[in-house]
Amino acid sequence: MGSEIKKYNFFLYKKPLIKKQYILGKLEKLKCVVFFSGLASFSSALGMMSALLLAAAPLQKNQSSSLYSNNYGSYNSPITFQEPINVLVLGIDNSGHPHSSKFTPSEAISGNSDTILLLRIIPATHQINVLSIPRDTRVKLPGKSTNKINDANAKGGIYLAQKAVSKLLSDIPIHRYVRVDTQGFISFADALGGVEINIPKPMRYVDQTQKLDINFSAGIQKLNGKHLQEYVRFRHDDLGDIGRVQRQEVVLKSLLEKFVQPTTWGKLPKLLQVIQENVDTDISLGEMLGIAQFLTHIDKQHINVLMLPGRFSRPNEYTLSYWIADTDNTAAILADYFDTRSRKVDAIEDSPAHLSNLKLTVANTTDEEEQTKQVLRLLEKQGFKNNLITKSGIDAANQPSVKTLIIAQKGNLKAAKAVKNAIGIGEIQVASTGDINSDITVVLGSDFAESKKNSVKKLPGI
């Protein structure tokens, strides 16, 4: 990347010159982009997909942008990334804005950040790591008072938001940013034609100030943009804002599946228009093209999604309710996924008692209680002593599943692999959808019982 950073504000381009065949020719690249974005979260999907859809279509030339060559309609060559880069992605909540839908583009991205993500793109390993920071995380805003981290953008714009996130994460450098007006999510989802979501439990909440009237029954439902936004914003259950972070992942995976269908191809011009009106970033066009090339080599196994470890504040601890970051577990995540290792982290991970200290949760999606007991016996045999059986707070466990999942909630892949070796089956995921109080969550599917039956059949004399 060059040392000079130029602001690239997509609000400038209201009437793009779209060449449909050009866009369709880039569809395979866009599929990969959306796949990455969808796993990351609601805002990153809109943000990063924005960048790359725009990179795939010639834009109207504008005097305020110097990203183009002298030939009208051409653009910079892709920039090849040699070193990892960190990108801050903010989804801005303007639902309570006093001007309703009549605010200006600058006002649209000046509110509180509803979603906060730090993405690390690693060219050498073709890997993307995503850390989701709960909006209620308690921080000391640089030059301001102690507050929730989602207030940083509203109080000091992108500069203060970057400083707050960097300080929270041991002064980690932030190289680029993407800000997204989350109201554009409704139009984006509607342009796709809505998606089907398996809602794990009934949801009911009304808030007139936020223009929310949420009323969902449990089960599979097709949701339009308005209802999808209500689903991802729902936070009135035991997990509060943390549950919302988890639901964002579920929704974006569903949006991804819808996006890659051939029927979506003809909708790309409309999607591009929606994105152009809702994104602000300092990623140059050449960098976007470089990221696009990088993403063509990404697959599911190279995308890791984590949430900032921590706990809910106690009722009488502070005046407001906060998410309190766990500094030790955060340090371990930063070491393993953002290249900030320390001797303290190495000492903890190399401790002989490390496995016995880990917290494991087993959630059985089948009706076979004996299978749960068998899993616990296998885990204890391999040194896992701190085990819990529960489905509470684990949406993935509230519906039958064929596949057993091993979710590394805090990113400990070594422990996740040890769990898989212990029980003999399971797909390992680095995700934020497990039990927030555990290091590893095992969501037991029907394949576990089948694997044990098959192993018995293979024994001599059986």
ZAMARGU-4260 file (C-alpha; in steps of 0.2 Angstrom, whole numbers, plus 5000, padded with zeros to 4 digits):
<rodrens>
0) 5000/5000/5000 | 5006/5018/4997 | 5009/5029/5011 | 4996/5042/5005 | 4978/5038/5010
5) 4964/5046/5001 | 4946/5047/5007 | 4934/5038/4995 | 4916/5042/4999 | 4904/5032/4989
10) 4890/5045/4993 | 4898/5055/4979 | 4892/5043/4965 | 4873/5044/4964 | 4872/5038/4946
15) 4885/5025/4942 | 4888/5019/4924 | 4885/5001/4926 | 4890/4988/4912 | 4879/4973/4917
20) 4890/4961/4907 | 4905/4967/4915 | 4898/4964/4932 | 4891/4946/4927 | 4909/4942/4921
25) 4915/4946/4939 | 4902/4936/4947 | 4913/4922/4953 | 4924/4935/4962 | 4909/4943/4970
30) 4903/4927/4976 | 4919/4925/4986 | 4918/4942/4992 | 4901/4940/4999 | 4905/4923/5006
35) 4919/4932/5017 | 4908/4947/5021 | 4893/4936/5026 | 4903/4926/5038 | 4910/4942/5046
40) 4894/4951/5051 | 4880/4962/5045 | 4890/4978/5043 | 4905/4970/5035 | 4895/4962/5022
45) 4888/4978/5016 | 4905/4987/5019 | 4917/4975/5010 | 4905/4969/4997 | 4902/4988/4993
50) 4920/4990/4990 | 4922/4976/4979 | 4905/4978/4969 | 4911/4995/4966 | 4928/4989/4960
55) 4919/4978/4948 | 4910/4991/4939 | 4916/5007/4931 | 4910/5023/4941 | 4906/5040/4935
60) 4921/5051/4935 | 4921/5064/4949 | 4934/5078/4951 | 4935/5075/4970 | 4943/5058/4967
65) 4960/5055/4960 | 4959/5036/4959 | 4957/5035/4940 | 4970/5036/4926 | 4968/5050/4913
70) 4958/5038/4902 | 4939/5041/4906 | 4931/5026/4915 | 4948/5017/4919 | 4954/5014/4936
75) 4970/5010/4946 | 4978/4993/4944 | 4976/4981/4959 | 4988/4984/4973 | 4996/4968/4979
80) 4997/4966/4998 | 5013/4960/5005 | 5009/4962/5024 | 4993/4959/5034 | 4981/4974/5036
85) 4968/4978/5049 | 4952/4986/5043 | 4939/4993/5056 | 4921/4991/5050 | 4907/5001/5058
90) 4889/4999/5056 | 4881/5016/5061 | 4864/5016/5069 | 4853/5031/5064 | 4836/5023/5067
95) 4833/5036/5081 | 4838/5051/5071 | 4826/5066/5073 | 4825/5069/5054 | 4818/5052/5051
100) 4824/5047/5034 | 4828/5065/5028 | 4846/5066/5036 | 4861/5070/5025 | 4874/5057/5020
105) 4886/5064/5033 | 4873/5063/5046 | 4869/5045/5042 | 4887/5040/5047 | 4889/5051/5062
110) 4878/5041/5074 | 4883/5027/5087 | 4890/5012/5080 | 4878/4997/5081 | 4891/4985/5075
115) 4910/4986/5077 | 4922/4974/5069 | 4941/4973/5066 | 4946/4962/5051 | 4964/4956/5048
120) 4968/4951/5031 | 4983/4940/5030 | 4990/4938/5012 | 5004/4925/5016 | 4991/4912/5023
125) 4976/4918/5013 | 4967/4920/5029 | 4954/4932/5036 | 4951/4935/5055 | 4937/4945/5062
130) 4935/4951/5079 | 4917/4957/5084 | 4917/4970/5098 | 4900/4971/5108 | 4893/4989/5107
135) 4891/4990/5126 | 4910/4987/5129 | 4916/4998/5143 | 4931/5009/5138 | 4939/5025/5142
140) 4937/5036/5126 | 4953/5045/5122 | 4951/5063/5128 | 4933/5059/5134 | 4925/5051/5148
145) 4922/5032/5151 | 4908/5026/5141 | 4902/5012/5129 | 4913/5010/5114 | 4898/5012/5102
150) 4898/5031/5107 | 4915/5034/5100 | 4910/5038/5082 | 4896/5049/5088 | 4907/5059/5099
155) 4923/5060/5088 | 4919/5052/5071 | 4930/5039/5064 | 4946/5046/5071 | 4940/5043/5089
160) 4932/5027/5085 | 4949/5020/5078 | 4958/5027/5093 | 4946/5019/5105 | 4947/5002/5097
165) 4965/5002/5095 | 4967/5007/5114 | 4955/4993/5119 | 4966/4980/5109 | 4983/4984/5116
170) 4986/4998/5104 | 4984/4987/5089 | 4987/4997/5072 | 4971/5001/5061 | 4976/5004/5043
175) 4959/5007/5035 | 4941/5009/5039 | 4923/5006/5032 | 4908/5015/5039 | 4891/5008/5034
180) 4874/5016/5036 | 4864/5001/5043 | 4847/5008/5037 | 4854/5003/5020 | 4852/4985/5026
185) 4834/4985/5023 | 4835/4990/5005 | 4849/4978/5002 | 4840/4963/5009 | 4824/4968/4999
190) 4834/4969/4983 | 4839/4951/4986 | 4821/4947/4989 | 4822/4943/5007 | 4829/4926/5015
195) 4823/4912/5025 | 4828/4911/5044 | 4825/4897/5056 | 4820/4908/5071 | 4825/4898/5087
200) 4813/4905/5099 | 4798/4917/5100 | 4804/4936/5100 | 4793/4950/5106 | 4799/4968/5109
205) 4792/4986/5106 | 4802/5002/5107 | 4793/5017/5099 | 4809/5028/5100 | 4819/5016/5090
210) 4804/5012/5078 | 4804/4994/5083 | 4789/4982/5084 | 4797/4965/5084 | 4785/4950/5085
215) 4792/4933/5079 | 4786/4915/5082 | 4799/4901/5082 | 4802/4892/5066 | 4807/4894/5048
220) 4801/4911/5041 | 4805/4921/5025 | 4809/4938/5031 | 4810/4954/5021 | 4823/4968/5024
225) 4813/4977/5038 | 4810/4960/5048 | 4828/4955/5045 | 4834/4971/5053 | 4822/4968/5067
230) 4829/4951/5070 | 4847/4956/5070 | 4844/4971/5082 | 4833/4961/5094 | 4843/4961/5111
235) 4830/4958/5124 | 4834/4940/5130 | 4846/4933/5142 | 4861/4937/5131 | 4856/4955/5127
240) 4869/4963/5114 | 4879/4947/5114 | 4864/4937/5107 | 4863/4950/5093 | 4881/4948/5088
245) 4877/4929/5086 | 4861/4932/5076 | 4871/4943/5064 | 4881/4929/5059 | 4866/4918/5056
250) 4858/4931/5045 | 4873/4935/5034 | 4876/4916/5031 | 4858/4916/5024 | 4860/4931/5014
255) 4876/4923/5007 | 4867/4908/5001 | 4854/4919/4993 | 4867/4930/4985 | 4876/4916/4976
260) 4860/4909/4967 | 4860/4913/4948 | 4843/4922/4951 | 4853/4936/4960 | 4863/4940/4944
265) 4851/4952/4937 | 4849/4961/4954 | 4867/4967/4954 | 4864/4984/4947 | 4851/4987/4961
270) 4862/4980/4974 | 4877/4991/4968 | 4866/5007/4969 | 4860/5003/4987 | 4878/5000/4993
275) 4885/5016/4985 | 4872/5026/4995 | 4877/5019/5012 | 4896/5017/5013 | 4911/5028/5018
280) 4929/5022/5017 | 4947/5027/5015 | 4951/5011/5005 | 4957/5016/4988 | 4950/5008/4972
285) 4967/5000/4969 | 4967/4992/4986 | 4949/4986/4983 | 4954/4977/4968 | 4969/4970/4977
290) 4958/4963/4991 | 4946/4956/4977 | 4961/4946/4970 | 4966/4940/4987 | 4948/4934/4991
295) 4948/4923/4976 | 4959/4911/4985 | 4949/4911/5001 | 4938/4897/5007 | 4928/4893/5023
300) 4942/4885/5032 | 4952/4901/5031 | 4939/4913/5039 | 4939/4915/5058 | 4925/4925/5067
305) 4928/4929/5085 | 4919/4940/5098 | 4929/4950/5111 | 4929/4939/5127 | 4922/4946/5143
310) 4907/4946/5155 | 4891/4956/5158 | 4893/4969/5172 | 4885/4965/5188 | 4869/4974/5193
315) 4877/4986/5206 | 4894/4987/5198 | 4891/5003/5187 | 4876/5015/5184 | 4875/5008/5166
320) 4875/4990/5159 | 4892/4986/5151 | 4902/4972/5143 | 4918/4970/5153 | 4932/4964/5142
325) 4943/4949/5148 | 4960/4955/5146 | 4969/4938/5147 | 4958/4930/5134 | 4958/4945/5123
330) 4977/4944/5124 | 4977/4926/5118 | 4965/4930/5103 | 4976/4945/5098 | 4991/4934/5099
335) 4984/4920/5089 | 4974/4930/5076 | 4981/4947/5075 | 5000/4943/5078 | 5003/4951/5095
340) 5011/4937/5104 | 5018/4939/5122 | 5027/4928/5134 | 5012/4928/5146 | 5001/4920/5132
345) 5014/4907/5128 | 5016/4902/5146 | 4997/4900/5148 | 4995/4889/5132 | 5010/4878/5136
350) 5004/4874/5154 | 5002/4856/5157 | 4985/4859/5166 | 4979/4870/5152 | 4966/4857/5146
355) 4959/4854/5163 | 4956/4872/5166 | 4946/4875/5150 | 4927/4877/5151 | 4918/4865/5139
360) 4899/4865/5136 | 4890/4851/5128 | 4873/4854/5120 | 4864/4839/5112 | 4852/4843/5098
365) 4845/4825/5098 | 4834/4816/5111 | 4848/4803/5115 | 4853/4807/5133 | 4865/4792/5133
370) 4875/4801/5119 | 4878/4816/5130 | 4885/4805/5144 | 4896/4796/5132 | 4903/4812/5126
375) 4907/4818/5143 | 4916/4801/5147 | 4927/4803/5132 | 4931/4821/5136 | 4935/4817/5154
380) 4946/4803/5149 | 4957/4815/5138 | 4959/4827/5153 | 4944/4839/5150 | 4937/4841/5168
385) 4927/4857/5168 | 4912/4852/5158 | 4894/4858/5157 | 4878/4851/5149 | 4866/4865/5143
390) 4857/4872/5128 | 4854/4889/5136 | 4860/4903/5126 | 4865/4892/5111 | 4853/4895/5097
395) 4862/4882/5086 | 4857/4869/5099 | 4838/4873/5099 | 4835/4864/5083 | 4839/4846/5077
400) 4856/4844/5068 | 4864/4831/5058 | 4882/4837/5060 | 4891/4839/5076 | 4900/4856/5078
405) 4915/4860/5089 | 4914/4879/5091 | 4930/4888/5097 | 4921/4902/5105 | 4937/4911/5110
410) 4948/4905/5096 | 4958/4891/5104 | 4960/4879/5090 | 4972/4868/5099 | 4959/4864/5112
415) 4946/4862/5098 | 4956/4849/5089 | 4959/4840/5106 | 4941/4839/5109 | 4938/4832/5091
420) 4951/4819/5094 | 4943/4815/5111 | 4925/4812/5104 | 4931/4806/5086 | 4920/4818/5076
425) 4915/4836/5073 | 4917/4851/5062 | 4928/4864/5070 | 4922/4882/5068 | 4930/4898/5075
430) 4914/4907/5078 | 4905/4918/5091 | 4889/4907/5091 | 4894/4895/5106 | 4891/4897/5124
435) 4899/4914/5129 | 4905/4907/5146 | 4914/4892/5139 | 4930/4890/5129 | 4923/4876/5118
440) 4905/4872/5114 | 4901/4855/5107 | 4884/4855/5098 | 4880/4836/5097 | 4872/4830/5081
445) 4865/4814/5075 | 4881/4809/5066 | 4889/4806/5083 | 4878/4791/5087 | 4880/4785/5069
450) 4899/4786/5070 | 4899/4775/5086 | 4887/4762/5078 | 4898/4761/5063 | 4914/4759/5074
455) 4906/4745/5083 | 4901/4736/5067 | 4919/4737/5061 | 4926/4727/5077 | 4932/4709/5074
460) 4918/4696/5077 | 4904/4709/5076
</rodrens>
